[in-house]
């Protein structure tokens, strides 16, 4: 069973084990990163779109004079003229 080639076989088995651990770890980290990215809210998420639609509805339904005053106050607050 043990002969002259035994150290070479053991080295090959060790390298195969290390390679499989490295590949398995890389796959695990990739899948973990992908899963986390899927959980983050996207720019087109329903919550974000809903808030934008609310703002647009408010702009469309507010009186023009009140809306102009609010825009001007926001500009003054930011220092944009």
N, C-alpha and C positions, 0 to 999 in steps of 0.2 A: 504494500500500500504506500509506504513512504519510500521514495527513491530520490534520484538525483534531481528530478524536476519538481519536487514538492515545494521548495521556496518560490519557484516561478508561479505555480498554481495558486499558492496562498497570496502572493502579490497581486495576481490577476483578480482573485476574489475580493481582496480588499479594495482595489481600484474600482471594481464594479459596484461594490457596496457604497463607496464614497460618491460615485457618479449618480447612482440612483437616489441617494439622499439629497444631493445637490439639485437634481432635476425635480424631485418631489417637493422640495422646499420652494423652488422657483415657481412651480405651478400653484402651490398653496398661497404664496404671497400675491401672485397675479390674480387668482380668483378672489382673494380677500379684498384686494384693491378694487376689483371690478364690482364686487358686491357693495362696498362702501359707496362707490360712485353712483350706483343705481339707487341708493337710499337718499342721496342728496336731492333737494328740490331743484328742478330745472327752471329755466327762464320762462318756459311755456306752461308751467304747472297751473292747475286750476285755481289755486289760491292767489297766485300772482296775477293771473288774467282777471279773476273776479275783482281784485282791488283796482286794477286799471279800468275796468268797465264802470265801477262805482264812481271813479274820478271823472270819467267821460260823461256819465249820466248827470253828475252834479254840474259839470261845465255847461251841458246842454240845457239844463232846467233852471239854473240860476239866472237871475236878471243880469243883463249886460253891465249895468252900472256897478252893482255889487261885485261882480267878478273882476271888473277893471280895477276897482279899488283894492281888492285882495291881491291881484297880481302886482300892482304898484307897491303895496306894502311889503310884499315878498322881495321885490327888486331892491327896495330901500334897505331892507334888512341885510341883504347880501352885499349891498354896495354897488350894484350894477345899475347903470343909468342908460 
